[in-house]
Amino acid sequence: MSPALPAAYAVPFAELALANVVREYPNAPAHLYTGPEELVAPRTLHPAFYGGYDWHSTVHMHWLLVRIVRRFSTTGDLPATLTTRIREVLDTHLTHANIAVEASYLRGRPYFERPYGWAWLIALAAECRALATPDGDRWADALALGVAAVGDLLGAWLPKATYPVRHGVHNNSAFGLGLILDAGGTAGLPAPVLDAATDRLRTWFTDDHDAPAHWEPSGQDFLSPALAEADAMRRVLPVAEFRTWIAAFLPDLVSAAPDSTLLDPPVVSDHADPQIGHLLGLTLSRAAALRSIAGALPEGPARTALLASAEAHLAFGLPTVSSGDFSSDHWLATYAALALDTPPGH
């Protein structure tokens, strides 16, 4: 499995993302209406992130566009005309005026998209900054308003987040904070916020053991609760400590003869069902987590088994990314890119 997004996916993934970030309908706004004056179009509420069915999906599809530009705009694998189209869309959406509206919305609704959408906004800002071009810096400068909002919201939320959310959908605490730790420094989150996220993960999960992996997956998971937690702890524990921790947390996964249901791709009975179809994303998020966790393990049967399982999950999930069905096309390509672009390691 390559640790970098293969060039063959650059054009199809870019076309999927471009189609989604400008598609205002169908739309599922997670908006609490406080009065009839708020009965407005999604584009009015979210001038930057109105497309892609829901807010978090359009945020991470913007991330995908920037990732593709960063990877391929100078390699010849991305046609110049497509690069221009991507830049035009990002220039239209990622402006100071638009992000000011988005940041105000987040500050006014501190529970909106916590922490999943927050994490993807941080990842998007980091990706823009990592692009290291005038375009990327311009987009990142605009997104700084959103980064500041998320930083303040995290600072207010983390001290009172006594318990984590462990289920395998959007509100999963481990996945969100893990993504924030990956991207927060580059995005510009203050060090005390990142330290608080690290401390919260340690507080939540250090004493966990014997995860009920045999309960997974639930019927609409697109994240593995056990693997998301393990991958988060990989980020915050020294390697020797992590190996001791995961041996207690997922003993069947990292034993000398791994035998875990987490290694088997899920059965997906209806790809077009929006909830059952979440399991397609599970194949891709598991692939990314398995690869990362494997890189933190010593050479041996467990590491080999995790990498082989990641390959099997990818083989299952990748052909489903572009099906022509909007219920999956509006988000799966991001998770495919995350899986394909995840290097092994600690």
SEDO-649769 format. One line per 5 residues: their letters; for each residue x, y, z of C-alpha. Coordinates in pm, whole numbers, plus 50000, padded with zeros to 5 digits. Layout:
SEDO-649769
A = X Y Z | ...
END
This chain:
SEDO-649769
MSPAL = 50000 50000 50000 | 50149 50333 49898 | 50195 50596 50169 | 50096 50865 49918 | 49773 50920 49729
PAAYA = 49823 50750 49389 | 49806 50978 49086 | 49535 50763 48926 | 49285 50899 49177 | 49367 51268 49133
VPFAE = 49125 51350 48854 | 48825 51135 48957 | 48846 51245 49320 | 48882 51610 49218 | 48580 51589 48991
LALAN = 48373 51431 49269 | 48473 51702 49515 | 48413 51986 49269 | 48066 51857 49193 | 47978 51836 49560
VVREY = 48106 52160 49709 | 47891 52369 49474 | 47579 52150 49492 | 47341 52327 49729 | 47067 52064 49717
PNAPA = 46986 51809 49848 | 47086 51960 50180 | 47054 51840 50539 | 47126 52147 50755 | 47193 52065 51119
HLYTG = 47049 52404 51205 | 46846 52494 51511 | 46593 52748 51391 | 46531 53020 51648 | 46275 53210 51444
PEELV = 46113 53244 51101 | 46376 53495 50992 | 46620 53204 50975 | 46422 53026 50706 | 46685 53100 50446
APRTL = 46879 52905 50185 | 47181 52698 50295 | 47408 52931 50099 | 47298 53220 50322 | 47376 53033 50643
HPAFY = 47702 52891 50508 | 47846 53096 50222 | 48166 52889 50216 | 48034 52544 50306 | 47680 52520 50170
GGYDW = 47725 52223 49934 | 47792 51853 49968 | 47469 51764 50154 | 47590 51864 50502 | 47840 52107 50651
HSTVH = 48110 51865 50757 | 48108 51685 50422 | 48160 52001 50222 | 48438 52108 50459 | 48626 51784 50409
MHWLL = 48561 51786 50036 | 48735 52126 50031 | 49019 51956 50219 | 49030 51692 49947 | 49055 51956 49674
VRIVR = 49346 52127 49847 | 49516 51793 49913 | 49490 51706 49544 | 49631 52043 49438 | 49916 52004 49687
RFSTT = 49997 51655 49566 | 49953 51689 49192 | 49942 52044 49056 | 50313 52034 48971 | 50349 51668 48872
GDLPA = 50160 51672 48544 | 49896 51433 48678 | 49635 51705 48722 | 49532 51885 48400 | 49591 52258 48413
TLTTR = 49226 52323 48333 | 49118 52115 48632 | 49366 52290 48860 | 49222 52622 48744 | 48868 52508 48819
IREVL = 48969 52397 49167 | 49141 52728 49240 | 48841 52924 49115 | 48607 52736 49348 | 48840 52774 49646
DTHLT = 48893 53143 49570 | 48515 53188 49564 | 48446 52997 49886 | 48750 53057 50107 | 48733 53435 50148
HANIA = 48759 53643 50464 | 48397 53753 50426 | 48264 53400 50387 | 48472 53252 50667 | 48373 53539 50895
VEASY = 48011 53427 50854 | 48108 53063 50915 | 48312 53155 51225 | 48028 53363 51365 | 47791 53072 51309
LRGRP = 48023 52837 51498 | 48067 53076 51788 | 47692 53129 51814 | 47623 52755 51817 | 47898 52595 52025
YFERP = 47752 52244 51991 | 47730 52251 51611 | 47957 51989 51451 | 48146 51919 51775 | 48410 51784 51736
YGWAW = 48388 51625 51390 | 48322 51931 51177 | 48563 52133 51391 | 48835 51878 51322 | 48783 51888 50947
LIALA = 48792 52268 50946 | 49130 52250 51124 | 49248 51986 50875 | 49140 52208 50584 | 49326 52509 50723
AECRA = 49638 52298 50778 | 49622 52161 50426 | 49600 52513 50283 | 49899 52623 50489 | 50097 52315 50388
LATPD = 50035 52396 50022 | 50298 52670 50072 | 50190 52882 49776 | 50032 53227 49756 | 49698 53056 49691
GDRWA = 49733 52830 49991 | 49842 53113 50217 | 49550 53327 50104 | 49301 53050 50179 | 49469 52971 50510
DALAL = 49466 53337 50610 | 49091 53350 50551 | 49039 53022 50740 | 49229 53163 51038 | 48899 53317 51149
GVAAV = 48748 52968 51166 | 49058 52823 51333 | 49036 53089 51604 | 48669 53007 51658 | 48738 52635 51687
GDLLG = 49029 52701 51921 | 48808 52901 52154 | 48532 52641 52136 | 48776 52360 52214 | 48915 52557 52502
AWLPK = 48567 52593 52650 | 48454 52236 52582 | 48750 52014 52671 | 48762 52095 53045 | 48400 51988 53087
ATYPV = 48409 51686 52851 | 48408 51438 53138 | 48329 51138 52921 | 48416 51058 52561 | 48166 50974 52290
RHGVH = 48260 50625 52177 | 48016 50536 51898 | 48128 50499 51539 | 47973 50804 51376 | 48037 51176 51363
NNSAF = 48060 51265 51731 | 48330 51009 51806 | 48566 51192 52041 | 48883 50997 51960 | 48864 51049 51585
GLGLI = 48790 51420 51613 | 49066 51497 51860 | 49311 51274 51673 | 49253 51472 51354 | 49287 51797 51548
LDAGG = 49621 51684 51691 | 49746 51589 51345 | 49656 51923 51188 | 49630 52173 51470 | 49989 52287 51484
TAGLP = 50006 52363 51113 | 49660 52522 51117 | 49759 52758 51395 | 49576 52626 51697 | 49739 52753 52018
APVLD = 49967 52508 52197 | 49755 52513 52516 | 49455 52391 52317 | 49656 52106 52166 | 49795 52020 52508
AATDR = 49440 52013 52645 | 49333 51776 52368 | 49627 51547 52446 | 49550 51553 52816 | 49184 51479 52754
LRTWF = 49264 51175 52540 | 49496 51043 52811 | 49233 51105 53079 | 48960 50933 52882 | 49145 50631 52755
TDDHD = 49465 50546 52943 | 49295 50298 53175 | 49087 50128 52903 | 49140 49758 52847 | 48970 49463 52676
APAHW = 48775 49666 52422 | 48460 49481 52305 | 48579 49463 51946 | 48343 49171 51881 | 48054 49419 51910
EPSGQ = 48173 49600 51599 | 48052 49716 51364 | 47723 49876 51456 | 47475 49909 51174 | 47569 50260 51063
DFLSP = 47934 50297 51170 | 48178 50472 50944 | 48439 50474 51219 | 48559 50189 51435 | 48528 50295 51800
ALAEA = 48811 50063 51902 | 49048 50154 51619 | 48972 50526 51643 | 49059 50515 52013 | 49376 50315 51951
DAMRR = 49484 50549 51673 | 49425 50850 51897 | 49634 50696 52174 | 49910 50622 51922 | 49935 50998 51881
VLPVA = 49973 51078 52251 | 50173 50791 52401 | 50543 50716 52354 | 50588 50409 52137 | 50684 50168 52416
EFRTW = 50394 50287 52631 | 50156 50260 52337 | 50257 49900 52270 | 50187 49810 52632 | 49856 49997 52624
IAAFL = 49726 49839 52303 | 49822 49490 52418 | 49578 49542 52706 | 49317 49728 52501 | 49303 49504 52193
PDLVS = 49487 49184 52289 | 49336 48978 52006 | 49447 49235 51748 | 49813 49251 51846 | 49876 48897 51965
AAPDS = 50123 48659 51804 | 49828 48510 51611 | 49586 48800 51555 | 49222 48695 51555 | 48991 48996 51565
TLLDP = 48667 49085 51392 | 48825 49424 51326 | 49043 49261 51061 | 48746 49151 50848 | 48580 49399 50608
PVVSD = 48213 49449 50700 | 47918 49314 50507 | 47738 49602 50332 | 47397 49481 50224 | 47273 49800 50055
HADPQ = 47524 50051 49922 | 47253 50307 49845 | 47102 50311 50194 | 47248 50627 50353 | 47288 50464 50695
IGHLL = 47391 50112 50593 | 47613 50281 50336 | 47815 50433 50620 | 47981 50092 50640 | 48151 50167 50308
GLTLS = 48329 50450 50483 | 48416 50214 50765 | 48622 50007 50524 | 48827 50317 50440 | 48862 50464 50789
RAAAL = 48962 50123 50920 | 49226 50096 50647 | 49379 50427 50757 | 49371 50337 51127 | 49505 49986 51076
RSIAG = 49795 50117 50872 | 49883 50382 51131 | 49860 50142 51423 | 50064 49880 51239 | 50343 50131 51199
ALPEG = 50365 50168 51575 | 50405 49794 51630 | 50727 49594 51605 | 50792 49375 51305 | 50603 49050 51343
PARTA = 50275 48867 51280 | 50052 49139 51427 | 50199 49414 51212 | 50177 49193 50904 | 49815 49103 50978
LLASA = 49712 49466 51028 | 49871 49576 50703 | 49709 49285 50515 | 49373 49378 50666 | 49418 49740 50562
EAHLA = 49475 49619 50205 | 49161 49405 50220 | 48952 49693 50353 | 49082 49921 50078 | 49010 49662 49811
FGLPT = 48652 49648 49936 | 48597 50021 49977 | 48775 50189 49687 | 48546 50062 49408 | 48244 50210 49589
VSSGD = 48374 50568 49609 | 48212 50688 49288 | 47885 50505 49241 | 47663 50777 49099 | 47459 50770 49419
FSSDH = 47476 51104 49598 | 47430 50944 49940 | 47783 50804 49917 | 47945 51017 49648 | 47925 51330 49865
WLATY = 48179 51201 50119 | 48354 50870 50050 | 48636 51010 49836 | 48772 51200 50136 | 48802 50881 50337
AALAL = 48958 50703 50043 | 49222 50976 50022 | 49276 50956 50397 | 49331 50581 50372 | 49557 50597 50068
DTPPG = 49759 50887 50205 | 49820 50754 50556 | 50181 50651 50613 | 50261 50383 50867 | 50440 50502 51174
H = 50415 50638 51524
END
